[in-house]
Amino acid sequence: MKEKYTNSLVNETSPYLLQHAHNPVDWYPWGDEALKKARDENKPLLISIGYSACHWCHVMAHESFENEAIAKLMNEFFVCVKVDREERPDIDQIYMDAVQLITGRGGWPLNCFALPDGRPFYGGTYFSRDNWTNILKAIHHAYSTEKDKVVRSANQISEGIRISGLIDTREAHTPYDMVELREAVETWKSSFDKREGGENKAPKFPMPISLDFLMNYYFYSKDSVILNHLMLSLDKMAKGGIYDQIGGGFARYSVDKYWKVPHFEKMLYDNAQLLSLYAKAYRLTNKPLYKRVVMETIAFVERELSLDEGGFYSALDADSEGVEGKFYVWEKVEVDQILGDDSPVFSEYYEVLKAANWDEGNILHIKKEKSELLDKYRLSENEFDSLMDTSKKRLLAARSKRIRPGLDDKFLTAWNSLLIKGYVDAYKALGDEVYLNKAIQTANFIKDKMIQSGVQLYRTYKKGDSRINAFLDDYSFTLEAFIALYQVSFDESWLKVADEMMAYVIKNFYDDKSGMFFYTSAEDSGLVARKMEVMDNVIPSSNAAMAESLYRLGNLLGNEYYVETSEQMLDNMKEQTLKYLSYHGKWANLMLKQIESPYELVISGKKARFLQKEFNKRFYPNVLILGSEKESDLPLLKNRFSNETTSLYLCKDKACFLPTSNLDEIIKRIDIK
């Protein structure tokens, strides 16, 4: 069928941009063509930002961007630019800051009006059809009749964007103290939800990096309140509707405080980080629930997000058939028909009700304790578990015949690097070589498809087309992934690539004035401002990830400059981290290493990987591990290889204990407080 309208987005690869390629709006992608047109025609830019799995983006598109009368106004008054925030987080960051300065809030869809040179002067998020029409007319009138006021507003907002988030260098290094960190944790505790886990508010986001810090903090502090909160949060998420009880994997957030009703979109970055988190939690607690979540989450990403050629897609939409969550919810009669005699116990366990437990149907979530149902239905634990596994497989098979949610089929380097780290952590926890091989395969995809000129990364890939120069999160997460791969494979080629990439990032992203890294490369064309990302959100801060990689790589390679740069970055962020700890978990993890310097565990010999694998089953965030199954020139490995014996060297603060071949001796030494 020939489309009535086609605009410049038709040549893009982003699924989100392609969703708008046949709108009556004359959309342009961000770039020189759109900016030149705005200058030549003296029209403001209308910059509309969203992403493919965004429910309210779809709603506004249907109400306004598919409306011919509204599109006529947009085309007449503005040069209209569509941006996929996942492809161009640098642009999103600028205009999100602008809208937050203007309105005090942000979100997606994000709609911002700017001068032809890109300086923003007005914006907001979702607008209803009538409000949007009125806004278009009002902005056009203001730009036509009061341009001086518009320009003054743009100048003020642009300056606000420029100075927000800038970091000052702290000249004097002050020692880190567990007392200060403990005080910050005590303040944070007041916001814990003591019944449902997570933060005491709704909506509830998993925030895996915050929980990761709490897990590490517990290891050092042995604070039972922290451990209880951590396990409560992990248990409630794993049993809630935010977790896909049938197919595995997590939705982006829960709209309520009970983790019951999810916003049904599934993002690769969430599942990658939660895979790491539950794998670490399993190493800490040996709790079977966490092992199940690890295995099911991996099954989900491999079943539903895998590219045929390697790597993983970005997201699944919340909607199918135009209804949020329709793919995932169940009617009681469906479950009865599929499960037959097994339905009563399954339905009671997952709260499948005749009247439904949500507007659109039943959201599966674990409502009752298993022990209650064992007695009631006279089942052994093995019989119960077998019944649940069989029932879930039958329901998954039935669900696979439904119309599926939309797939965002682009590859993003940053998110895939987070998943590599997830696979590495799953490998450490469960010891399955398949997980390590999958991590290596995905890392090789990045090396083969996403690296240009030796070490320079692309951000996005689709169907043979790699594009967009990478941003700091792409580099920082890739560095973390490659370093983590070395530490489980002892393949030094990953360290070599990481070292070369680190040099490139320092050259092109580092700011000598602040001692921090910009989000965009010096090689990229400038936007209104060059920003720095220092706070964690649903994804860790890219500067914090850089500081972590500098610390690890510096210690592994004996590069003091890397270590000192990491320390300076942490010094810059100390005050902010302690004041807003829940949004600086990645920095706080690095702070723990400064408070109590880690051990270095060096394993050299033919059984090095075997001993490393045994050691990694335990949770020791205070150990930096490196090793080799052959001669190595790494500073800590040099002249330590023997064909006859595999030796373990435990070092701390540049001093080593006597070598041993007995892993138990090493563990006892580490456990001595």
BALUM-316266 format. One line per 2 residues: their letters; for each residue x, z, y of C-alpha. Coordinates in steps of 0.25 Angstrom, whole numbers, plus 2048, in hexadecimal, padded with zeros to 3 digits. Layout:
// residues N
A) X Z Y; ... $
***
This chain:
// residues 673
MK) 800 800 800; 806 7FC 80E $
EK) 807 808 817; 800 807 824 $
YT) 80B 80E 82C; 81A 80E 829 $
NS) 825 815 832; 834 817 832 $
LV) 833 822 828; 831 818 81D $
NE) 840 816 81B; 843 825 819 $
TS) 846 82C 80C; 840 83A 810 $
PY) 832 83C 808; 82D 843 815 $
LL) 830 838 81E; 82B 82E 814 $
QH) 81E 835 814; 81C 831 823 $
AH) 821 823 822; 813 81D 822 $
NP) 80D 826 82D; 807 81F 839 $
VD) 812 827 841; 81E 81F 844 $
WY) 828 829 83E; 837 827 83F $
PW) 841 82F 837; 84B 837 840 $
GD) 856 82E 845; 85B 825 850 $
EA) 84F 81C 84F; 845 826 853 $
LK) 84E 82D 85D; 851 81F 864 $
KA) 842 81B 864; 83E 828 86B $
RD) 849 826 875; 845 818 878 $
EN) 836 81A 879; 838 828 880 $
KP) 82F 82F 876; 830 83D 870 $
LL) 834 83F 861; 829 845 858 $
IS) 831 84B 84D; 829 84F 841 $
IG) 831 856 836; 82C 85A 828 $
YS) 82F 859 819; 828 852 80D $
AC) 823 85F 807; 81D 865 814 $
HW) 80E 867 812; 80B 868 821 $
CH) 814 85C 824; 80A 854 81B $
VM) 7FE 85A 822; 803 856 830 $
AH) 807 848 82B; 7F9 846 825 $
ES) 7F2 84B 832; 7FA 845 83C $
FE) 805 83B 838; 7FC 833 830 $
NE) 7F2 832 83B; 7F2 825 842 $
AI) 7ED 82A 84F; 7F7 836 850 $
AK) 802 82C 84B; 7FF 823 857 $
LM) 802 82F 860; 80E 833 85A $
NE) 814 824 85A; 810 822 868 $
FF) 815 82F 86E; 821 832 865 $
VC) 82D 82D 85C; 829 834 84F $
VK) 834 839 846; 832 83F 838 $
VD) 83C 848 832; 83D 84D 824 $
RE) 843 85C 827; 849 85C 819 $
ER) 851 84F 81C; 854 853 82A $
PD) 855 862 82C; 85E 860 838 $
ID) 852 85A 840; 848 864 83A $
QI) 851 86F 83F; 851 86A 84D $
YM) 842 868 84F; 83E 874 847 $
DA) 847 87C 850; 83F 875 85C $
VQ) 831 878 856; 835 886 854 $
LI) 83A 888 862; 82D 881 867 $
TG) 823 888 85E; 82A 894 858 $
RG) 827 88E 84A; 82B 883 841 $
GW) 827 87C 834; 824 86E 82E $
PL) 81E 864 832; 827 865 83F $
NC) 823 85D 84A; 82C 85C 857 $
FA) 82C 854 863; 839 850 86A $
LP) 83F 848 875; 845 83A 870 $
DG) 853 841 86F; 84D 84B 865 $
RP) 84C 857 86E; 83F 85E 869 $
FY) 835 863 873; 828 867 86B $
GG) 824 869 85D; 81D 870 852 $
TY) 819 870 843; 80C 86B 83D $
FS) 802 866 847; 7F3 863 843 $
RD) 7EE 855 846; 7E7 858 853 $
NW) 7F3 861 858; 7FD 856 855 $
TN) 7F5 84C 85D; 7F4 855 869 $
IL) 803 858 868; 807 84A 868 $
KA) 7FF 847 874; 804 853 87B $
IH) 813 851 878; 812 842 87D $
HA) 80B 847 88A; 816 851 88C $
YS) 821 847 889; 81B 83C 892 $
TE) 817 845 89E; 820 852 89E $
KD) 82D 84C 898; 836 856 8A0 $
KV) 82F 862 89A; 830 85C 88C $
VR) 83F 859 88E; 842 868 893 $
SA) 83A 86D 887; 843 864 87D $
NQ) 850 869 884; 84C 878 882 $
IS) 848 876 874; 854 86E 870 $
EG) 85D 879 876; 855 883 86E $
IR) 858 87B 862; 867 879 865 $
IS) 86A 888 867; 861 88D 85B $
GL) 868 891 84F; 876 88F 855 $
ID) 880 89A 850; 88B 8A1 858 $
TR) 899 8A3 851; 89C 8B2 84F $
EA) 8AA 8B4 853; 8AD 8C1 84C $
HT) 8AB 8C3 83D; 8A4 8D0 83A $
PY) 8A4 8D5 82C; 897 8D4 824 $
DM) 891 8E1 81F; 887 8E3 814 $
VE) 880 8EE 81C; 87C 8E4 827 $
LR) 877 8DA 81C; 86F 8E6 815 $
EA) 869 8E9 823; 864 8DB 824 $
VE) 85F 8DB 816; 857 8E8 819 $
TW) 851 8E1 825; 84D 8D5 81C $
KS) 846 8DE 812; 83B 8E1 81B $
SF) 836 8D3 81A; 836 8D3 80B $
DK) 829 8D1 804; 829 8DC 7FA $
RE) 81D 8D7 7F2; 81F 8C8 7F1 $
GG) 82E 8C6 7F4; 834 8BE 7FF $
EN) 831 8C0 80E; 825 8C8 811 $
KA) 81D 8BC 818; 816 8AF 815 $
PK) 819 8A4 812; 824 8A8 809 $
FP) 830 89F 807; 83A 8A2 7FC $
MP) 846 8A2 805; 850 8A2 7F9 $
IS) 85D 8A4 802; 857 8B1 807 $
LD) 855 8B6 7F9; 862 8B1 7F4 $
FL) 869 8BA 7FF; 860 8C6 7FA $
MN) 865 8C3 7EC; 874 8C3 7F0 $
YY) 871 8CF 7F9; 86C 8D7 7ED $
FY) 878 8D4 7E5; 881 8DA 7F0 $
SK) 877 8E6 7F4; 86F 8E9 7E7 $
DS) 864 8EB 7F0; 858 8ED 7E7 $
VI) 84E 8E9 7F2; 854 8DC 7F3 $
LN) 854 8D9 7E4; 846 8DD 7E3 $
HL) 842 8D4 7EF; 84A 8C8 7EA $
ML) 844 8C9 7DC; 836 8CB 7E1 $
SL) 837 8BF 7EA; 83D 8B6 7DF $
DK) 832 8BB 7D5; 826 8B9 7DE $
MA) 82B 8AB 7E2; 82D 8A7 7D3 $
KG) 81F 8AD 7D0; 818 8A7 7DC $
GI) 811 89A 7DF; 81D 896 7E8 $
YD) 824 894 7DA; 81E 888 7D2 $
QI) 81B 890 7C5; 818 883 7BD $
GG) 824 87A 7C2; 82E 883 7C8 $
GF) 834 882 7D6; 830 889 7E3 $
AR) 827 885 7EE; 82C 886 7FD $
YS) 825 893 800; 818 89B 7FE $
VD) 80E 89B 809; 80A 8AA 805 $
KY) 812 8B6 803; 810 8B7 7F4 $
WK) 818 8AA 7F0; 80A 8A5 7EB $
VP) 806 899 7F3; 812 88F 7F5 $
HF) 813 884 7FF; 815 87B 7F3 $
EK) 820 872 7F8; 82D 873 7EF $
ML) 83A 872 7F6; 847 86F 7EF $
YD) 84F 879 7F8; 846 884 7F5 $
NA) 847 882 7E6; 856 880 7E6 $
QL) 858 88D 7ED; 84E 895 7E5 $
LS) 854 890 7D8; 861 896 7DD $
LY) 85B 8A3 7E1; 853 8A5 7D4 $
AK) 860 8A1 7CC; 868 8AC 7D3 $
AY) 85D 8B6 7D2; 85D 8B3 7C3 $
RL) 86C 8B6 7C2; 869 8C3 7CA $
TN) 85D 8C8 7C2; 85C 8C0 7B5 $
KP) 84D 8BF 7B7; 846 8B4 7AF $
LY) 83D 8B0 7BA; 848 8AC 7C2 $
KR) 84E 8A3 7B7; 841 89D 7B5 $
VV) 840 899 7C4; 84E 893 7C3 $
ME) 84A 88A 7B7; 83D 886 7BC $
TI) 842 883 7CA; 84C 87A 7C5 $
AF) 842 873 7BC; 839 871 7C8 $
VE) 844 86A 7D1; 849 862 7C5 $
RE) 83B 85D 7C1; 835 85B 7CF $
LS) 841 859 7D9; 84B 851 7D1 $
LD) 851 844 7D6; 853 83A 7CA $
EG) 861 838 7CF; 865 846 7D1 $
GF) 862 851 7DC; 854 856 7E0 $
YS) 849 853 7EA; 845 85B 7F5 $
AL) 837 860 7F4; 829 85F 7EE $
DA) 81D 85F 7F8; 813 86A 7F9 $
DS) 807 860 7F8; 802 857 7ED $
EG) 7F5 84F 7EF; 7F5 854 7FD $
VE) 7F3 862 7F9; 7FD 86D 7FA $
GK) 801 873 7EC; 7F7 86B 7E4 $
FY) 802 867 7DA; 805 876 7D7 $
VW) 7F8 87D 7D6; 7EE 87E 7CB $
EK) 7DF 880 7C8; 7DC 88A 7BD $
VE) 7D5 880 7B5; 7E1 877 7B4 $
VD) 7EA 882 7AF; 7DF 886 7A5 $
QI) 7DF 877 7A0; 7EE 876 79F $
LG) 7F1 883 799; 7E5 886 790 $
DD) 7E6 894 789; 7F3 897 791 $
SP) 7EC 896 79F; 7E7 8A4 7A0 $
VF) 7F4 8AB 79F; 7FB 8A0 7A7 $
SE) 7F0 8A1 7B2; 7F1 8B0 7B3 $
YY) 800 8B0 7B4; 800 8A5 7BF $
EV) 7F3 8A9 7C6; 7EB 89C 7C3 $
LK) 7DD 89F 7C7; 7D0 898 7C6 $
AA) 7CD 89A 7D5; 7DC 896 7D8 $
NW) 7E6 89F 7DF; 7E8 895 7EB $
DE) 7E0 88B 7F3; 7E5 87F 7EB $
GN) 7E5 885 7DD; 7ED 88F 7D5 $
IL) 7FC 891 7D9; 803 896 7CD $
HI) 80A 8A3 7CF; 80E 8AF 7C6 $
KK) 803 8B9 7C9; 804 8C3 7BE $
EK) 810 8CA 7B7; 813 8C4 7A9 $
SE) 812 8D2 7A2; 803 8D3 7A6 $
LL) 800 8C6 79F; 808 8C8 793 $
DK) 7FF 8D4 790; 7F2 8CE 794 $
YR) 7F4 8C1 78C; 7FC 8C8 780 $
LS) 808 8BF 782; 817 8C1 780 $
EN) 820 8BE 78B; 826 8B2 784 $
EF) 818 8AD 781; 814 8AF 790 $
DS) 820 8A7 795; 81E 89C 78B $
LM) 80F 89B 78F; 813 89A 79E $
DT) 81E 890 79B; 815 887 793 $
SK) 80A 888 79D; 813 885 7A9 $
KR) 818 878 7A2; 80A 873 79F $
LL) 806 876 7AD; 812 86F 7B3 $
AA) 80F 863 7AA; 801 862 7AF $
RS) 806 864 7BE; 80F 859 7BC $
KR) 803 84F 7BB; 7FE 853 7C9 $
IR) 801 84B 7D6; 80F 851 7DA $
PG) 813 856 7E8; 81B 84D 7F0 $
LD) 82A 84D 7EE; 835 84C 7F8 $
DK) 83E 844 7F1; 84A 845 7FA $
FL) 857 84B 7F6; 85D 855 800 $
TA) 86B 85A 7FE; 86A 868 804 $
WN) 85E 86B 7FA; 864 865 7EE $
SL) 871 86D 7F1; 868 87A 7F1 $
LI) 863 875 7E3; 871 873 7DE $
KG) 874 882 7E2; 867 885 7DB $
YV) 86B 87E 7CE; 879 885 7CF $
DA) 872 893 7D0; 869 890 7C4 $
YK) 875 88C 7BC; 87C 899 7BF $
AL) 86F 8A1 7BB; 86B 899 7AF $
GD) 878 893 7AB; 871 885 7A7 $
EV) 87B 87A 7A9; 86F 870 7AC $
YL) 86E 877 7B9; 87C 876 7BD $
NK) 87C 867 7B9; 870 865 7C2 $
AI) 877 86C 7CE; 883 863 7CB $
QT) 87A 856 7CA; 873 859 7D7 $
AN) 881 85C 7DE; 886 84F 7D9 $
FI) 87A 848 7DF; 87E 84E 7ED $
KD) 88C 849 7EB; 888 83B 7E6 $
KM) 87C 838 7EF; 87D 842 7FB $
IQ) 88B 842 7FF; 891 837 809 $
SG) 89F 836 80D; 8A4 840 803 $
VQ) 89E 84D 808; 893 849 812 $
LY) 885 84B 80D; 878 844 80F $
RT) 86B 84D 810; 861 845 808 $
YK) 860 83B 7FD; 854 832 7F7 $
KG) 855 826 7EE; 863 823 7F0 $
DS) 863 825 7FF; 86B 831 804 $
RI) 869 834 813; 86A 83D 81F $
NA) 878 844 822; 877 852 81C $
FL) 875 85F 823; 87C 86D 822 $
DD) 872 872 817; 875 865 80E $
YS) 884 869 80F; 883 878 80E $
FT) 87A 878 802; 882 86D 7FC $
LE) 88F 875 7FE; 888 881 7F8 $
AF) 884 879 7EC; 891 872 7E9 $
IA) 898 880 7EA; 88E 886 7E1 $
LY) 890 87A 7D7; 89F 87D 7D7 $
QV) 89D 88C 7D4; 895 889 7C7 $
SF) 89C 87C 7C2; 8AB 87F 7C7 $
DE) 8AB 870 7CB; 8B4 870 7D7 $
SW) 8AF 862 7DC; 8A3 869 7E2 $
LK) 8AD 872 7EA; 8B5 866 7EE $
VA) 8A8 85F 7F4; 8A3 86C 7FA $
DE) 8B0 86E 801; 8B0 85F 806 $
MM) 8A2 861 80B; 8A5 86E 812 $
AY) 8B0 867 81A; 8A6 85C 81E $
VI) 89B 867 822; 8A5 86F 82A $
KN) 8A9 862 832; 89B 85D 835 $
FY) 892 869 836; 89B 875 83A $
DD) 89A 87B 848; 8A7 880 84D $
KS) 8A0 888 858; 897 890 84F $
GM) 89E 890 842; 891 88B 83C $
FF) 88C 87D 837; 882 874 83D $
YT) 876 86F 835; 87A 860 838 $
SA) 887 858 837; 88F 854 843 $
ED) 88E 846 83D; 87E 846 83F $
SG) 877 841 84C; 873 84D 855 $
LV) 866 853 856; 861 85C 861 $
AR) 869 867 85C; 873 869 851 $
KM) 86E 875 849; 874 880 840 $
EV) 86C 886 834; 86F 894 832 $
MD) 863 89B 82D; 85D 89A 81F $
NV) 84F 895 81D; 84A 88F 810 $
IP) 857 889 80F; 864 891 811 $
SS) 86B 88F 81F; 875 883 81E $
NA) 87F 88B 826; 87E 897 81D $
AM) 880 88D 811; 88C 887 818 $
AE) 892 895 81A; 890 899 80B $
SL) 896 88C 806; 8A2 88E 810 $
YR) 8A4 89C 80A; 8A3 897 7FB $
LG) 8AB 88B 7FD; 8B5 892 805 $
NL) 8B7 89D 7FB; 8B8 893 7EF $
LG) 8C2 889 7F6; 8CA 894 7FD $
NE) 8C6 88E 80B; 8C7 899 815 $
YY) 8C1 890 820; 8B4 88E 818 $
VE) 8B3 89D 816; 8B6 8A1 825 $
TS) 8AC 896 829; 8A1 89D 820 $
EQ) 8A5 8AB 826; 8A3 8A6 834 $
ML) 896 8A0 831; 891 8AD 82B $
DN) 897 8B5 837; 88E 8AC 840 $
MK) 882 8AF 838; 884 8BE 835 $
EQ) 87B 8C3 840; 870 8B9 83D $
TL) 870 8BB 82E; 86F 8CA 82F $
KY) 864 8C9 839; 85B 8BF 832 $
LS) 860 8C1 823; 854 8BA 81C $
YH) 858 8AD 823; 867 8AE 821 $
GK) 868 8B1 812; 873 8A6 810 $
WA) 87B 8AD 81B; 879 8BA 815 $
NL) 87E 8B6 807; 88B 8B2 80E $
ML) 88B 8BF 815; 88A 8C6 808 $
KQ) 897 8BF 804; 89E 8C4 810 $
IE) 899 8D3 80E; 89E 8D3 800 $
SP) 8A8 8C8 7FD; 8A5 8C1 7EF $
YE) 8AD 8C0 7E3; 8B4 8B3 7DF $
LV) 8B3 8B0 7D0; 8BD 8A6 7CC $
IS) 8BB 8A1 7BD; 8C6 898 7B8 $
GK) 8C7 892 7AA; 8C0 889 7A0 $
KA) 8B4 893 79F; 8B3 894 7AE $
RF) 8A5 88E 7AF; 8A0 896 7A3 $
LQ) 8A4 8A3 7A9; 89E 89F 7B6 $
KE) 891 89C 7B0; 891 8A9 7A9 $
FN) 894 8B0 7B6; 88A 8A9 7BE $
KR) 87E 8AE 7B6; 880 8BB 7BE $
FY) 87C 8BC 7CD; 889 8BE 7D5 $
PN) 888 8B9 7E3; 895 8C1 7E7 $
VL) 89D 8B7 7DE; 8A3 8AA 7E2 $
IL) 8A7 8A3 7D6; 8B0 897 7D3 $
GS) 8B8 892 7C7; 8BE 887 7BF $
EK) 8BF 882 7B1; 8CD 87B 7B5 $
ES) 8D8 87C 7BF; 8D3 87D 7CD $
DL) 8DA 87D 7DB; 8CF 886 7E1 $
PL) 8D6 892 7E7; 8CF 89C 7DF $
LK) 8D1 894 7D2; 8DF 88F 7D4 $
NR) 8E9 893 7C8; 8DE 89B 7C1 $
FS) 8DA 891 7B6; 8DE 893 7A7 $
NE) 8DB 88A 79B; 8DB 897 792 $
TT) 8D2 8A1 79A; 8C7 8A0 7A4 $
SL) 8CA 8AB 7AE; 8C1 8B2 7B8 $
YL) 8C6 8B6 7C6; 8BE 8C0 7CE $
CK) 8C3 8C1 7DD; 8BD 8C7 7E9 $
DK) 8C3 8C8 7F7; 8CF 8BF 7F3 $
AC) 8D3 8C9 7E8; 8D1 8C6 7D9 $
FL) 8CF 8CF 7CD; 8D6 8CC 7C0 $
PT) 8D2 8C0 7B9; 8C9 8C1 7AD $
SN) 8C2 8B8 7A2; 8B7 8C2 7A1 $
LD) 8AB 8BF 7A9; 8A5 8CD 7A7 $
EI) 8B1 8D3 7AE; 8AE 8CB 7BA $
IK) 8A0 8CF 7BA; 8A3 8DD 7B9 $
RI) 8AD 8DC 7C5; 8A3 8D5 7CE $
DI) 898 8E0 7CA; 8A1 8EB 7CF $
K) 89C 8F0 7DC $
***
